[in-house]
Amino acid sequence: MNKTDFLIINGPNLNMLGTREPEVYGSLTLAEIQTFTEKSLEKDNVNLEWYQSNIEGEIVTKIQEATKKNYKALIINPGAYAHTSVAIYDALAMVKCPVIEVHISNTHRREDFRQIKLTAKASTIIMEGLGKIAYLTAVKTQLF
Protein backbone atom coordinates (compact mmCIF):
# COMPACT_ATOMS: atom_id res chain seq x y z
CA MET A 1 0.00 0.00 0.00
CA ASN A 2 1.36 3.42 -0.93
CA LYS A 3 1.90 5.99 1.76
CA THR A 4 0.10 9.32 1.70
CA ASP A 5 2.63 12.16 1.38
CA PHE A 6 2.43 15.42 3.27
CA LEU A 7 4.84 18.35 3.17
CA ILE A 8 5.22 20.28 6.42
CA ILE A 9 6.99 23.64 6.17
CA ASN A 10 8.06 25.66 9.19
CA GLY A 11 9.16 29.26 8.98
CA PRO A 12 11.41 31.56 10.97
CA ASN A 13 12.25 31.00 14.61
CA LEU A 14 10.44 27.66 14.80
CA ASN A 15 13.87 26.06 15.07
CA MET A 16 14.02 27.82 18.47
CA LEU A 17 10.93 26.13 19.91
CA GLY A 18 11.56 24.82 23.41
CA THR A 19 13.59 27.86 24.39
CA ARG A 20 11.69 30.66 22.65
CA GLU A 21 8.90 32.02 24.84
CA PRO A 22 7.87 28.66 26.34
CA GLU A 23 4.92 30.36 28.04
CA VAL A 24 3.54 31.04 24.54
CA TYR A 25 4.85 28.11 22.47
CA GLY A 26 5.38 25.39 25.06
CA SER A 27 8.55 23.62 26.08
CA LEU A 28 8.84 21.12 23.21
CA THR A 29 11.39 21.59 20.45
CA LEU A 30 10.39 21.34 16.80
CA ALA A 31 12.16 17.96 16.69
CA GLU A 32 10.10 16.76 19.65
CA ILE A 33 6.88 17.94 18.00
CA GLN A 34 7.95 16.15 14.83
CA THR A 35 8.60 12.92 16.74
CA PHE A 36 5.27 13.22 18.59
CA THR A 37 3.42 13.78 15.31
CA GLU A 38 5.10 10.91 13.49
CA LYS A 39 4.56 8.46 16.37
CA SER A 40 0.91 9.49 16.61
CA LEU A 41 0.46 8.76 12.90
CA GLU A 42 2.34 5.44 12.71
CA LYS A 43 -0.83 3.48 11.94
CA ASP A 44 -2.07 5.94 9.33
CA ASN A 45 0.35 5.00 6.53
CA VAL A 46 1.60 8.54 5.94
CA ASN A 47 4.93 9.98 4.93
CA LEU A 48 5.72 13.36 6.45
CA GLU A 49 8.41 15.48 4.80
CA TRP A 50 9.51 18.18 7.28
CA TYR A 51 11.26 21.38 6.27
CA GLN A 52 12.28 24.46 8.26
CA SER A 53 13.93 27.67 7.15
CA ASN A 54 14.38 31.15 8.53
CA ILE A 55 14.80 32.48 5.00
CA GLU A 56 11.74 33.65 3.07
CA GLY A 57 13.13 32.85 -0.38
CA GLU A 58 13.99 29.28 0.63
CA ILE A 59 10.43 28.77 1.84
CA VAL A 60 9.07 30.15 -1.45
CA THR A 61 11.33 27.77 -3.40
CA LYS A 62 10.19 24.79 -1.32
CA ILE A 63 6.54 25.68 -1.96
CA GLN A 64 7.22 26.05 -5.70
CA GLU A 65 8.89 22.62 -5.73
CA ALA A 66 5.80 21.20 -3.99
CA THR A 67 3.62 22.21 -6.94
CA LYS A 68 5.45 19.54 -8.98
CA LYS A 69 4.75 16.73 -6.50
CA ASN A 70 1.66 14.81 -5.52
CA TYR A 71 1.16 15.77 -1.87
CA LYS A 72 -2.11 15.07 -0.11
CA ALA A 73 -1.68 18.46 1.58
CA LEU A 74 0.89 21.12 2.30
CA ILE A 75 0.96 22.09 5.96
CA ILE A 76 2.70 25.34 6.76
CA ASN A 77 3.53 27.23 9.89
CA PRO A 78 4.87 30.39 8.28
CA GLY A 79 5.72 31.94 11.64
CA ALA A 80 6.12 35.70 11.44
CA TYR A 81 6.03 35.54 7.64
CA ALA A 82 2.28 34.90 7.96
CA HIS A 83 1.90 38.61 8.69
CA THR A 84 4.33 40.03 6.16
CA SER A 85 5.04 37.81 3.17
CA VAL A 86 3.30 38.47 -0.11
CA ALA A 87 5.91 36.20 -1.72
CA ILE A 88 4.85 33.19 0.40
CA TYR A 89 1.19 34.05 -0.21
CA ASP A 90 1.82 34.10 -3.99
CA ALA A 91 3.63 30.74 -3.84
CA LEU A 92 0.88 29.15 -1.75
CA ALA A 93 -1.73 30.40 -4.23
CA MET A 94 -0.08 28.17 -6.87
CA VAL A 95 -0.43 24.98 -4.83
CA LYS A 96 -3.15 22.62 -6.09
CA CYS A 97 -3.49 20.42 -3.00
CA PRO A 98 -5.07 21.68 0.24
CA VAL A 99 -2.94 24.17 2.17
CA ILE A 100 -3.31 24.02 5.92
CA GLU A 101 -1.82 26.90 7.88
CA VAL A 102 -1.02 26.11 11.49
CA HIS A 103 0.11 28.26 14.38
CA ILE A 104 1.09 26.74 17.70
CA SER A 105 -0.19 29.75 19.64
CA ASN A 106 -3.54 31.49 19.35
CA THR A 107 -2.49 34.61 17.47
CA HIS A 108 -5.79 36.32 18.27
CA ARG A 109 -4.72 36.55 21.90
CA ARG A 110 -1.43 38.20 21.00
CA GLU A 111 -0.16 41.49 19.62
CA ASP A 112 -2.31 43.44 17.18
CA PHE A 113 0.13 42.97 14.28
CA ARG A 114 -0.40 39.19 14.53
CA GLN A 115 -4.12 39.58 13.78
CA ILE A 116 -3.55 39.95 10.04
CA LYS A 117 -2.29 36.85 8.23
CA LEU A 118 -1.53 37.44 4.57
CA THR A 119 -0.72 33.79 3.99
CA ALA A 120 -4.05 32.62 5.42
CA LYS A 121 -5.80 34.07 2.37
CA ALA A 122 -4.07 31.38 0.27
CA SER A 123 -4.83 28.61 2.76
CA THR A 124 -7.67 26.10 2.69
CA ILE A 125 -7.76 25.63 6.48
CA ILE A 126 -6.29 27.72 9.32
CA MET A 127 -5.62 26.14 12.71
CA GLU A 128 -4.14 27.89 15.69
CA GLY A 129 -3.76 27.62 19.41
CA LEU A 130 -3.45 23.83 19.31
CA GLY A 131 0.10 23.62 20.63
CA LYS A 132 1.91 20.35 19.92
CA ILE A 133 -1.12 18.73 18.26
CA ALA A 134 -1.37 21.36 15.50
CA TYR A 135 0.51 19.32 12.88
CA LEU A 136 -1.13 16.04 13.90
CA THR A 137 -4.58 17.59 13.63
CA ALA A 138 -3.75 19.13 10.26
CA VAL A 139 -2.75 15.73 8.84
CA LYS A 140 -5.78 14.02 10.36
CA THR A 141 -8.17 16.49 8.66
CA GLN A 142 -6.95 15.16 5.30
CA LEU A 143 -7.23 11.45 6.10
CA PHE A 144 -11.02 11.26 6.17
RONU-714910 format. One record per residue (C-alpha): y, x, z; residue in three letters. Coordinates in Angstrom, 2 decimals. Each point is the difference from the previous one (the first is absolute). Last residue first. Example, Ala and Ser with C-alpha at 12.3 -4.5 7.8 and 13.67 -1.06 7.14 Angstrom:
BEGIN
- -1.06, 13.67, 7.14, ser
- -3.44, -1.37, 0.66, ala
# end
This chain:
BEGIN
- 11.26, -11.02, 6.17, phe
- 0.19, 3.79, -0.07, leu
- 3.71, 0.28, -0.80, gln
- 1.33, -1.22, 3.36, thr
- -2.47, 2.39, 1.70, lys
- 1.71, 3.03, -1.52, val
- 3.40, -1.00, 1.42, ala
- -1.54, -0.83, 3.37, thr
- -1.55, 3.45, 0.27, leu
- 3.28, 1.64, -1.02, tyr
- 2.04, -1.88, 2.62, ala
- -2.63, 0.25, 2.76, ile
- 1.62, 3.03, 1.66, lys
- 3.27, -1.81, 0.71, gly
- 0.21, -3.55, -1.32, leu
- 3.79, -0.31, 0.10, gly
- 0.27, -0.38, -3.72, glu
- -1.75, -1.48, -2.98, met
- 1.58, -0.67, -3.39, ile
- -2.09, -1.47, -2.84, ile
- 0.47, 0.09, -3.79, thr
- 2.51, 2.84, 0.07, ser
- 2.77, 0.76, -2.49, ala
- 2.69, -1.73, 2.10, lys
- -1.45, 1.75, 3.05, ala
- 1.17, 3.33, -1.43, thr
- 3.65, -0.81, 0.58, leu
- -0.59, -0.76, 3.66, lys
- 3.10, -1.26, 1.81, ile
- -0.37, -0.57, 3.74, gln
- -0.39, 3.72, 0.75, arg
- 3.78, 0.53, -0.25, phe
- 0.47, -2.44, 2.90, asp
- -1.95, 2.15, 2.44, glu
- -3.29, -1.27, 1.38, arg
- -1.65, -3.29, 0.90, arg
- -0.23, -1.07, -3.63, his
- -1.71, 3.30, -0.80, thr
- -3.12, -1.05, 1.88, asn
- -1.74, 3.35, 0.29, ser
- -3.01, 1.28, -1.94, ile
- 1.52, -0.98, -3.32, his
- -2.15, -1.13, -2.89, val
- 0.79, -0.80, -3.61, glu
- -2.88, -1.49, -1.96, ile
- 0.15, 0.37, -3.75, val
- -2.49, -2.13, -1.93, pro
- -1.26, 1.58, -3.24, cys
- 2.20, 0.34, -3.09, lys
- 2.36, 2.72, 1.26, val
- 3.19, 0.35, -2.04, met
- 2.23, -1.65, 2.64, ala
- -1.25, 2.61, 2.48, leu
- 1.59, 2.75, -2.09, ala
- 3.36, -1.81, -0.15, asp
- -0.05, -0.63, 3.78, tyr
- -0.86, 3.66, 0.61, ile
- 3.01, 1.06, -2.12, ala
- 2.27, -2.61, 1.61, val
- -0.66, 1.74, 3.28, ser
- 2.22, -0.71, 2.99, thr
- -1.42, -2.43, 2.53, his
- -3.71, 0.38, -0.73, ala
- 0.64, 3.75, -0.32, tyr
- 0.16, 0.09, 3.80, ala
- -3.76, -0.40, 0.20, gly
- -1.55, -0.85, -3.36, pro
- -3.16, -1.34, 1.61, asn
- -1.89, -0.83, -3.13, ile
- -3.25, -1.74, -0.80, ile
- -0.97, -0.07, -3.66, leu
- -2.66, -2.57, -0.72, ala
- -3.39, -0.43, -1.69, lys
- 0.70, 3.27, -1.76, tyr
- -0.96, 0.50, -3.65, asn
- 1.92, 3.09, -0.98, lys
- 2.81, 0.70, -2.48, lys
- 2.67, -1.83, 2.04, thr
- -1.01, 2.18, 2.95, ala
- 1.42, 3.09, -1.74, glu
- 3.43, -1.67, 0.03, gln
- -0.37, -0.68, 3.74, ile
- -0.89, 3.65, 0.64, lys
- 2.98, 1.14, -2.08, thr
- 2.38, -2.26, 1.95, val
- -1.38, 1.36, 3.29, ile
- 0.51, 3.56, -1.21, glu
- 3.57, -0.86, -1.01, gly
- 0.80, -1.39, 3.45, glu
- -1.17, 3.06, 1.93, ile
- -1.33, -0.42, 3.53, asn
- -3.48, -0.45, -1.38, ser
- -3.21, -1.65, 1.11, gln
- -3.08, -1.02, -1.99, tyr
- -3.20, -1.75, 1.01, trp
- -2.70, -1.10, -2.48, glu
- -2.12, -2.69, 1.65, leu
- -3.38, -0.79, -1.52, asn
- -1.44, -3.33, 1.01, val
- -3.54, -1.25, 0.59, asn
- 0.94, -2.42, 2.80, asp
- -2.46, 1.24, 2.61, lys
- 1.96, 3.17, 0.77, glu
- 3.32, -1.88, 0.19, leu
- 0.73, 0.45, 3.71, ser
- -1.03, 3.65, -0.24, lys
- 2.45, 0.54, -2.88, glu
- 2.87, -1.68, 1.82, thr
- -0.56, 1.85, 3.28, phe
- -0.30, 3.33, -1.85, thr
- 3.23, -0.65, -1.91, gln
- 1.79, -1.07, 3.17, ile
- -1.18, 3.22, 1.65, glu
- 1.20, 2.06, -2.96, ala
- 3.38, -1.77, 0.11, leu
- 0.25, 1.00, 3.65, thr
- -0.47, -2.55, 2.76, leu
- 2.50, -0.29, 2.87, ser
- 1.77, -3.17, -1.02, gly
- 2.72, -0.53, -2.59, tyr
- 2.93, -1.31, 2.07, val
- -0.68, 1.38, 3.50, glu
- -1.70, 2.95, -1.70, pro
- 3.36, 1.03, -1.50, glu
- -1.36, 2.79, -2.19, arg
- -2.80, 1.90, 1.74, thr
- -3.04, -2.03, -0.98, gly
- 1.31, -0.63, -3.50, leu
- 1.69, 3.09, -1.44, met
- -1.76, -0.15, -3.40, asn
- 1.60, -3.43, -0.27, leu
- 3.34, 1.81, -0.19, asn
- 0.56, -0.84, -3.64, pro
- -2.30, -2.25, -1.99, gly
- -3.60, -1.10, 0.21, asn
- -2.02, -1.07, -3.02, ile
- -3.36, -1.77, 0.25, ile
- -1.93, -0.38, -3.25, leu
- -2.93, -2.41, 0.10, phe
- -3.26, 0.20, -1.89, asp
- -2.84, -2.53, 0.32, thr
- -3.33, 1.80, 0.06, lys
- -2.57, -0.54, -2.69, asn
- -3.42, -1.36, 0.93, met
# end
